[in-house]
Every structure is written in C-alpha cells, then in structure tokens.
Amino acid sequence: MRRIKEVSLIAVGILLGTVIGLPNAVAALTAEASTNHFFVDGAEVELPAYLIGGNNYVMLRDVGRAVGFNVYWVDEDRTVQIESDKPYTGVAPEVDELDENMAIRLEIVRLANEERKKVGAPVLAVNDALMDAAQDCAGKGFTKHDAKYECLTALSYGYPHGFSANLTVFNGTDAAYISTHAISNWVNSKGHYATMIDPSCEDIGVGVVIENGRVYCYMLVGDTSAYNPYGE
C-alpha cells in the first residue's frame, strides 16, 4: 500500500510560454540559460538556472542537492515535502505501513471519543497493538468483516483481550473528509454506533488505508474484561 514516487521537475517559479487572454496586451515571456554563478557557503556550485525577466529561476530539487536538504513529492496527498535536517535524496523516506495515515487515524479516535462524551461513556485510550491490528486489517481491502482474521491479527500484535470491530469503505482522499465521513457512517448505523460508544470498552485502535481513491477504515474497540475466542 505504499505509494511514494521519485520527485520529478519540482520547480520554483519556472514560467515558460506566452501569456494570453489579457486585455489589450499579449506579453511574450522567454527563458534562456542563466550565465550567473551560484555559491553555497562561499564555494561555487553547478546550479542549472533559467533567466526570465531579469530573474533567476531554479529547480527546488537542484537547490536541495546543492545546499544539502531533502525535497521530494508525495503523490498520496499531492504535496512537496522539504526536510531541512536530512541529506538530499529526491525521494521520500521509507514509511512503515503500520504508521501510514496516522494523523487521519488519530482524528477518528478524537471524533469517536467526542461521540462517547455525548452519552457519558469514558474516553477510550489509544492502544498501540490495536492501532497496528486495525491498520493491518484495513490494508487487506475487506468490504465485510472477517472475524477470524481480525481476532488472530489482534493477538499477533499483542492484544490478548476481546474487542468489537467497525468497518466502513467509501471513496474520497481528503483527510478531513475521511475522518468525518467514517464517523458519520458509524453514527448512522445502529450496530456500529453501539460499538463506538460501548461504555464497557477501554481501548481503541483505528486503521485507514487509501487505495486507488477508495478508503478502508477499521475501528477496533477493546474490552479488557472480555476474551479473544482465538486466544489460549
């Protein structure tokens, strides 16, 4: 499920071609290779640049390579990432799949606890084992529950107790949309809502995987007084 691409043609202000559609004016913009010299800490460096309108325009990736910071493109959320304390590679660092989409997952936890507060249920604590198990389950692309796999997965990540599981699948990749939409789906489903606000539960784990524009969300709500049917 890892979707990371090499950075390509990340540019700062490169503008080529002709400006059209302006009333009473058509301004031709031309670009030519810059003959200026560039220095980093007093040492001259080779830095490809274009001269447009008297200004130098350079590729951000080339600046990163020359200065010594990493810059790369993340296709999943269509962002340019700059890591000032990392050497230039031009590619995103490897990410543990169990840690993917963590901000979205924690927002779902927060929203779930807000729903619990409305009915006086105690706040659920984030449990690392359930977080990993939920992310594992989300990565399987299930569209319906596989109770045996869920139970065995929770055990394999170190959660020996019983739990209930919510699953929802929908289209969309915006982070805010994912978290609110998942909670809305569960709130509007009687059985899923009952799981989310169960006052006997103490722990929570959430998994979110986005694949080809489709979102798979799992919520595991743990009860330390219950048992896992596949446990010893």
Rosetta silent file (secondary structure, phi, psi, omega in degrees, C-alpha in Angstrom):
SEQUENCE: MRRIKEVSLIAVGILLGTVIGLPNAVAALTAEASTNHFFVDGAEVELPAYLIGGNNYVMLRDVGRAVGFNVYWVDEDRTVQIESDKPYTGVAPEVDELDENMAIRLEIVRLANEERKKVGAPVLAVNDALMDAAQDCAGKGFTKHDAKYECLTALSYGYPHGFSANLTVFNGTDAAYISTHAISNWVNSKGHYATMIDPSCEDIGVGVVIENGRVYCYMLVGDTSAYNPYGE
SCORE:     score description
SCORE:     0.000 S_00000001
   1 L     0.000    4.605 -177.681    0.000    0.000    0.000 S_00000001
   2 L   -80.497  125.831 -175.389    3.000    2.284   -0.046 S_00000001
   3 L  -126.316   82.232 -177.621    2.616    4.903   -2.733 S_00000001
   4 L  -125.793  131.142 -177.847    5.753    7.028   -2.935 S_00000001
   5 L  -117.032  156.055  174.753    7.243    8.353   -6.168 S_00000001
   6 L   -68.523  144.122  178.430   10.547    9.911   -7.025 S_00000001
   7 L   -66.677  140.932  177.346   10.451   13.658   -7.251 S_00000001
   8 L  -143.219  126.149  174.036   10.370   14.987  -10.803 S_00000001
   9 L    53.296   43.153  171.222   10.623   18.526  -12.064 S_00000001
  10 L   -75.375  121.506 -170.898    9.815   20.224   -8.770 S_00000001
  11 E  -129.201  151.251  172.977   10.331   23.837   -9.702 S_00000001
  12 L  -108.205  107.900  170.040   10.259   27.240   -8.113 S_00000001
  13 L    66.625   22.446  177.524    8.624   29.801  -10.369 S_00000001
  14 L   -77.094  122.111 -177.373    9.559   28.380  -13.766 S_00000001
  15 L  -132.040  115.258 -177.909    7.236   30.009  -16.259 S_00000001
  16 L  -122.102  156.050  174.652    7.572   29.317  -19.962 S_00000001
  17 E   104.754 -151.048 -173.937    5.498   30.213  -22.974 S_00000001
  18 E  -126.213  137.119  174.406    3.203   33.119  -23.705 S_00000001
  19 L   -80.505  124.503 -179.237    0.721   34.999  -21.546 S_00000001
  20 L  -127.520  164.129  175.211   -2.602   35.111  -23.385 S_00000001
  21 L    85.670    2.549  177.482   -6.076   36.344  -22.630 S_00000001
  22 L   -86.722  136.218 -178.229   -5.031   39.660  -21.087 S_00000001
  23 L   -65.013  133.852  173.969   -6.977   42.652  -22.379 S_00000001
  24 L    63.702   11.967 -178.971   -5.060   44.927  -24.729 S_00000001
  25 L  -154.818  138.945  170.259   -1.797   43.068  -24.169 S_00000001
  26 L  -132.049  108.119 -174.678   -0.018   39.932  -25.200 S_00000001
  27 L  -103.259  122.080  178.278    3.323   39.633  -23.421 S_00000001
  28 E   -85.964  126.981  177.164    5.823   37.100  -24.681 S_00000001
  29 E  -107.101  127.473  178.669    7.916   35.532  -21.952 S_00000001
  30 L  -119.191  150.907  179.131   11.183   33.943  -22.951 S_00000001
  31 L  -125.820  139.877  175.971   13.588   31.848  -20.937 S_00000001
  32 E  -140.123  157.821 -178.927   17.267   31.299  -21.530 S_00000001
  33 E   -60.640  132.220  179.747   20.003   29.542  -19.610 S_00000001
  34 L   -74.718  140.153  176.888   21.373   31.777  -16.880 S_00000001
  35 L  -101.762    6.142  179.700   25.061   32.674  -17.065 S_00000001
  36 L   -72.046  158.341  178.862   25.184   33.788  -13.426 S_00000001
  37 L  -103.857  144.577 -177.267   27.377   31.998  -10.910 S_00000001
  38 E  -121.075  140.231 -177.321   25.988   30.427   -7.750 S_00000001
  39 E  -129.178  141.283  173.132   27.786   29.907   -4.448 S_00000001
  40 E  -121.379  116.208 -177.736   26.963   27.874   -1.342 S_00000001
  41 L    53.368   40.014  176.086   28.948   28.868    1.742 S_00000001
  42 L    86.078   -8.393 -179.214   31.484   30.596   -0.467 S_00000001
  43 E  -105.143  132.193 -178.953   32.055   27.652   -2.788 S_00000001
  44 E   -70.406  138.815  179.970   30.801   27.814   -6.369 S_00000001
  45 E  -127.039  154.440  174.607   28.290   25.136   -7.298 S_00000001
  46 L   -82.548  116.667 -177.352   26.785   23.963  -10.566 S_00000001
  47 L  -136.574  100.154  178.968   23.140   25.030  -10.407 S_00000001
  48 L   -56.118  131.055 -177.194   21.070   24.866  -13.603 S_00000001
  49 E  -146.350  157.316  176.729   19.048   28.053  -13.837 S_00000001
  50 E  -118.165  145.295  177.361   16.890   29.997  -16.250 S_00000001
  51 E  -105.561  115.515 -178.938   16.862   33.741  -16.749 S_00000001
  52 E  -132.246  117.781  178.010   13.339   35.118  -17.165 S_00000001
  53 L    60.613   30.435  178.933   12.611   38.815  -16.993 S_00000001
  54 L    84.827    1.896 -179.854   15.940   39.506  -15.340 S_00000001
  55 E  -114.682  148.335  176.532   15.374   36.953  -12.545 S_00000001
  56 E   -87.745  133.149  176.666   16.994   33.577  -11.926 S_00000001
  57 E  -122.682  129.949 -176.743   14.667   30.574  -11.685 S_00000001
  58 E  -131.455  159.027  174.521   15.957   27.246  -10.411 S_00000001
  59 E   -74.223  133.785  178.396   14.612   23.802   -9.642 S_00000001
  60 H   -60.736  -37.305  179.709   13.906   23.284   -5.964 S_00000001
  61 H   -62.734  -35.169  179.799   15.368   19.799   -6.209 S_00000001
  62 H   -70.793  -34.883  175.557   18.630   21.300   -7.543 S_00000001
  63 H   -64.633  -43.977  178.618   18.772   23.731   -4.632 S_00000001
  64 H   -59.902  -41.911  179.557   18.259   20.828   -2.237 S_00000001
  65 H   -64.659  -40.825 -177.101   21.037   18.867   -3.900 S_00000001
  66 H   -74.095  -40.698 -175.526   23.432   21.852   -3.787 S_00000001
  67 H   -84.840  -34.231  178.144   22.636   23.043   -0.270 S_00000001
  68 L   103.306   43.763  170.679   22.106   19.625    1.283 S_00000001
  69 L  -131.627  156.697 -176.402   18.453   19.219    2.278 S_00000001
  70 E   -90.089  141.933  175.658   15.952   16.682    1.089 S_00000001
  71 E  -143.255  135.490 -176.739   12.988   17.594   -1.088 S_00000001
  72 E  -158.077  162.102 -179.791   10.506   15.179   -2.627 S_00000001
  73 E   -99.455  135.283  175.123    6.985   14.806   -3.953 S_00000001
  74 E  -111.924  109.181 -174.296    4.314   12.775   -2.115 S_00000001
  75 L   -66.964  -32.760 -174.151    1.723   11.642   -4.625 S_00000001
  76 L   -57.516  -46.059  179.121   -0.780   10.474   -1.999 S_00000001
  77 L  -114.938   10.832  174.250   -1.613   13.968   -0.752 S_00000001
  78 L    53.688   57.358  179.318   -0.006   15.885   -3.657 S_00000001
  79 E  -130.335  153.039  170.662    2.477   17.831   -1.569 S_00000001
  80 E   -96.651  125.724 -178.465    6.110   18.838   -1.834 S_00000001
  81 E  -108.514  133.476  175.879    7.984   17.881    1.332 S_00000001
  82 E  -119.853  126.597  176.983   11.191   19.579    2.473 S_00000001
  83 E  -116.073  101.248 -173.027   13.297   18.055    5.242 S_00000001
  84 L   -69.644  -19.918 -177.407   15.908   20.616    6.219 S_00000001
  85 L  -101.668    9.898 -179.203   17.755   18.210    8.521 S_00000001
  86 L  -118.264  144.240  178.006   18.038   15.345    6.010 S_00000001
  87 L   -67.574  155.882 -177.311   20.539   14.956    3.142 S_00000001
  88 L   -69.607  130.251  170.269   19.225   15.236   -0.390 S_00000001
  89 L  -129.456  -27.404 -177.032   17.920   12.049   -1.984 S_00000001
  90 L    82.937   -1.654  179.437   14.975   13.340   -4.012 S_00000001
  91 L  -128.443  153.642  179.004   12.767   10.519   -2.758 S_00000001
  92 L   -69.647  146.673  177.154   10.524   10.143    0.247 S_00000001
  93 L   -67.652  153.410  176.730   11.859    8.098    3.151 S_00000001
  94 L   -63.103  135.877 -178.986   10.520    4.622    3.616 S_00000001
  95 L  -118.651  131.542  175.098    7.460    4.636    5.867 S_00000001
  96 L   -61.843  125.652 -177.422    6.298    1.700    7.935 S_00000001
  97 H   -58.491  -27.303  179.387    2.912    0.778    6.514 S_00000001
  98 H   -71.558  -14.934  179.416    1.569    0.413   10.056 S_00000001
  99 H  -101.988    1.650 -177.758    2.256    4.129   10.591 S_00000001
 100 L   -65.812  147.389  175.267    0.559    5.367    7.415 S_00000001
 101 L    55.845   33.267 -174.964   -2.227    7.951    7.640 S_00000001
 102 H   -63.191  -38.574 -179.424   -1.615    8.372   11.359 S_00000001
 103 H   -61.869  -41.661  178.329   -2.980   11.925   11.517 S_00000001
 104 H   -65.521  -42.384 -178.288   -6.278   10.796    9.992 S_00000001
 105 H   -63.513  -42.265  179.384   -6.457    7.793   12.298 S_00000001
 106 H   -69.618  -30.413  175.402   -5.890    9.867   15.414 S_00000001
 107 H   -67.828  -36.554  175.585   -8.529   12.345   14.273 S_00000001
 108 H   -64.564  -40.324  175.496  -11.000    9.474   14.006 S_00000001
 109 H   -58.444  -46.535 -178.473  -10.061    8.464   17.555 S_00000001
 110 H   -61.080  -45.361 -179.100  -10.708   12.021   18.721 S_00000001
 111 H   -65.796  -37.254  177.249  -14.076   12.185   16.981 S_00000001
 112 H   -62.821  -42.340  178.560  -15.078    8.796   18.371 S_00000001
 113 H   -67.193  -30.581  174.672  -14.286    9.973   21.881 S_00000001
 114 H   -64.022  -39.895  177.127  -16.354   13.112   21.272 S_00000001
 115 H   -64.628  -38.007  179.463  -19.308   10.851   20.473 S_00000001
 116 H   -66.742  -38.824  179.530  -18.678    8.900   23.658 S_00000001
 117 H   -61.671  -33.241 -178.772  -18.607   12.080   25.747 S_00000001
 118 H   -61.981  -29.051 -177.981  -22.074   12.968   24.444 S_00000001
 119 L  -108.782    7.698  177.659  -23.520    9.861   26.095 S_00000001
 120 L    80.073   15.041  178.035  -21.318    9.868   29.193 S_00000001
 121 L   -82.220  146.906 -179.567  -19.124    6.941   28.131 S_00000001
 122 L   -65.523  151.155  179.105  -15.478    7.006   29.272 S_00000001
 123 L   -67.562  137.928  178.400  -12.818    8.156   26.838 S_00000001
 124 L   -84.372  140.260  177.901  -11.026    5.344   25.015 S_00000001
 125 E   -92.018  137.967  175.965   -7.237    5.142   25.276 S_00000001
 126 E   -66.712  126.032 -179.949   -5.181    4.635   22.120 S_00000001
 127 L  -112.810  121.894 -175.100   -3.696    1.155   22.246 S_00000001
 128 H   -59.277  -40.475 -179.288   -0.642    0.548   20.052 S_00000001
 129 H   -64.300  -41.833  178.260   -1.432   -3.121   19.498 S_00000001
 130 H   -70.392  -33.581  176.356   -4.985   -2.319   18.375 S_00000001
 131 H   -62.009  -46.319  179.822   -3.704    0.517   16.172 S_00000001
 132 H   -65.260  -41.825 -179.475   -1.357   -1.880   14.389 S_00000001
 133 H   -65.253  -41.548 -179.899   -4.014   -4.579   14.121 S_00000001
 134 H   -64.942  -40.401  179.170   -6.586   -2.141   12.746 S_00000001
 135 H   -66.981  -39.296  176.288   -4.127   -0.834   10.154 S_00000001
 136 H   -59.007  -48.395 -178.937   -3.246   -4.388    9.142 S_00000001
 137 H   -63.473  -41.166  179.527   -6.936   -5.219    8.690 S_00000001
 138 H   -61.527  -34.379 -178.767   -7.576   -2.016    6.723 S_00000001
 139 L   -71.749   -9.639 -179.569   -4.747   -2.954    4.375 S_00000001
 140 L   -83.466  -10.154  178.322   -6.472   -6.192    3.394 S_00000001
 141 L    70.811   27.124  178.453   -9.148   -4.353    1.433 S_00000001
 142 L   -65.827  141.839  170.920  -12.025   -6.116    3.190 S_00000001
 143 L  -111.362   -2.676  171.217  -15.530   -4.926    2.343 S_00000001
 144 L  -147.597  161.121 -173.432  -17.076   -7.142    5.007 S_00000001
 145 L   -68.464  143.343  169.982  -15.826   -8.455    8.312 S_00000001
 146 L  -122.462   89.546 -170.925  -13.554  -11.462    8.612 S_00000001
 147 H   -58.416  -39.950 -178.860  -13.886  -12.147   12.331 S_00000001
 148 H   -64.148  -46.574 -179.698  -11.243  -14.865   12.436 S_00000001
 149 H   -62.723  -42.775 -179.939   -8.651  -12.722   10.691 S_00000001
 150 H   -59.409  -45.717 -178.297   -9.464   -9.750   12.926 S_00000001
 151 H   -66.807  -45.460 -179.571   -9.122  -11.793   16.092 S_00000001
 152 H   -65.888  -34.910  179.404   -5.914  -13.533   15.061 S_00000001
 153 H   -67.482  -43.621  177.457   -4.430  -10.220   13.913 S_00000001
 154 H   -59.428  -41.805  177.673   -5.165   -8.540   17.245 S_00000001
 155 H   -63.390  -43.191 -176.443   -3.477  -11.442   19.014 S_00000001
 156 H   -64.590  -27.447  178.902   -0.471  -11.327   16.714 S_00000001
 157 L   -93.385    2.532  171.684    0.111   -7.649   17.523 S_00000001
 158 L   100.665   17.959  175.658   -0.145   -8.277   21.250 S_00000001
 159 L  -107.091  105.221 -171.457   -3.745   -7.518   22.243 S_00000001
 160 L   -88.166   -5.116 -172.810   -4.994  -10.595   24.123 S_00000001
 161 E   -94.601  176.571  177.000   -8.448   -9.299   25.116 S_00000001
 162 E   -78.004  162.099  179.521  -11.806   -9.187   23.422 S_00000001
 163 E  -161.626  164.390  171.922  -12.892   -6.339   21.155 S_00000001
 164 E  -114.838  153.493 -174.407  -15.562   -5.223   18.733 S_00000001
 165 E  -126.795  135.441  170.858  -14.804   -4.086   15.184 S_00000001
 166 E  -112.266  142.383  177.948  -16.281   -1.439   12.915 S_00000001
 167 E  -136.436  135.613  171.814  -15.540   -1.309    9.186 S_00000001
 168 E  -142.748  143.190 -177.821  -16.540    1.258    6.587 S_00000001
 169 E  -131.449  131.374 -179.121  -15.450    1.617    2.961 S_00000001
 170 E  -158.221  173.054  179.178  -16.041    4.662    0.751 S_00000001
 171 E   -98.272  145.620  178.515  -14.477    6.844   -1.929 S_00000001
 172 L   134.852  143.832 -175.984  -12.512   10.036   -1.218 S_00000001
 173 L  -125.610    0.173  178.416   -8.991   11.048   -0.249 S_00000001
 174 L   -73.511  130.896 -172.945   -9.322   14.363    1.603 S_00000001
 175 H   -58.925  -47.172 -179.254   -8.103   13.911    5.183 S_00000001
 176 H   -63.973  -38.602  178.929  -10.872   15.934    6.814 S_00000001
 177 H   -64.593  -42.298 -177.584  -13.465   14.177    4.691 S_00000001
 178 H   -60.410  -51.567 -175.493  -12.144   10.731    5.603 S_00000001
 179 H   -64.275  -47.268 -177.960  -12.266   11.201    9.361 S_00000001
 180 H   -70.806  -34.770 -178.646  -15.680   12.896    9.493 S_00000001
 181 H   -69.864  -40.167  178.341  -17.188   10.580    6.889 S_00000001
 182 H   -61.101  -48.051 -179.749  -16.059    7.429    8.696 S_00000001
 183 H   -62.844  -42.338  179.412  -17.516    8.638   11.995 S_00000001
 184 H   -59.749  -42.871  178.678  -20.733    9.742   10.280 S_00000001
 185 H   -59.782  -42.351 -178.813  -21.144    6.310    8.715 S_00000001
 186 H   -73.535  -35.667  177.692  -20.753    4.638   12.099 S_00000001
 187 H   -63.696  -36.790 -176.170  -23.001    7.117   13.915 S_00000001
 188 L   -87.891    9.084  174.988  -25.764    6.475   11.380 S_00000001
 189 L  -119.112  117.544 -172.386  -25.540    2.694   11.753 S_00000001
 190 H   -53.377  -48.773 -177.927  -27.192    1.409   14.926 S_00000001
 191 H   -67.016  -42.624  179.637  -24.829   -1.529   15.436 S_00000001
 192 H   -66.631  -38.417  179.267  -21.668    0.412   14.611 S_00000001
 193 H   -64.436  -41.697  179.250  -22.710    3.299   16.836 S_00000001
 194 H   -60.823  -38.743  176.782  -23.341    0.914   19.740 S_00000001
 195 H   -63.229  -44.636 -174.585  -19.815   -0.449   19.299 S_00000001
 196 H   -66.180  -32.653 -175.938  -18.281    3.019   19.242 S_00000001
 197 H  -106.101    9.698 -178.361  -19.981    4.196   22.439 S_00000001
 198 L   -53.663  115.014 -175.733  -19.899    0.900   24.376 S_00000001
 199 L   -70.468  -14.394 -179.453  -19.211    2.042   27.968 S_00000001
 200 L   -81.960  -11.094 -177.005  -17.561   -1.270   28.910 S_00000001
 201 L   -88.005  154.553 -173.783  -14.706   -0.720   26.465 S_00000001
 202 L  -127.206  -27.063 -172.424  -11.405    0.932   27.373 S_00000001
 203 E  -120.125  159.440  177.711   -9.076    0.802   24.344 S_00000001
 204 E  -146.030  147.461  171.515   -9.212    1.817   20.718 S_00000001
 205 E  -141.498  138.941 -178.028   -7.251    1.269   17.518 S_00000001
 206 E  -128.539  138.302  175.857   -8.010    2.756   14.097 S_00000001
 207 E  -123.898  138.860  177.712   -6.674    1.813   10.676 S_00000001
 208 E  -137.467  123.514  175.698   -7.006    3.808    7.449 S_00000001
 209 E  -128.511  133.808  179.182   -5.724    2.722    4.049 S_00000001
 210 E  -112.801  121.555 -177.673   -6.330    4.624    0.808 S_00000001
 211 E  -136.234  115.930  178.996   -6.042    2.613   -2.378 S_00000001
 212 L    54.235   41.451  177.350   -6.950    3.957   -5.837 S_00000001
 213 L    80.969   -1.545  178.544   -9.193    6.617   -4.316 S_00000001
 214 E  -104.439  140.041 -175.105  -11.031    4.136   -2.097 S_00000001
 215 E  -112.095  130.442  176.962  -10.784    4.382    1.682 S_00000001
 216 E  -114.670  117.455 -177.452  -10.830    1.412    4.052 S_00000001
 217 E  -119.350  128.310  175.446  -11.407    2.330    7.715 S_00000001
 218 E  -117.975  141.580  170.470  -11.274   -0.054   10.655 S_00000001
 219 E  -129.285  122.316  175.888  -12.032    0.702   14.287 S_00000001
 220 E  -110.476  122.620 -177.532  -11.232   -1.861   16.972 S_00000001
 221 E  -113.459  112.676 -170.515  -12.703   -1.101   20.392 S_00000001
 222 E   -93.107  146.921  178.720  -11.132   -3.210   23.115 S_00000001
 223 E  -128.824  108.226 -175.499  -12.606   -4.571   26.349 S_00000001
 224 E   -69.798  -11.919  177.471  -10.016   -5.925   28.789 S_00000001
 225 E   -90.674   -4.907  178.939  -12.720   -7.820   30.673 S_00000001
 226 E  -102.903  169.893 -176.807  -13.628   -9.813   27.538 S_00000001
 227 E  -122.421  154.316  176.016  -11.669  -12.585   25.853 S_00000001
 228 L   -87.285  122.579 -175.344  -10.474  -13.264   22.348 S_00000001
 229 L   -64.142  -14.347  179.694  -12.086  -16.527   21.125 S_00000001
 230 L  -103.264    6.103  177.601   -8.865  -17.497   19.346 S_00000001
 231 L   -80.280  171.221 -178.542   -6.671  -16.893   22.371 S_00000001
 232 L   -73.068    0.000    0.000   -5.236  -19.641   24.533 S_00000001
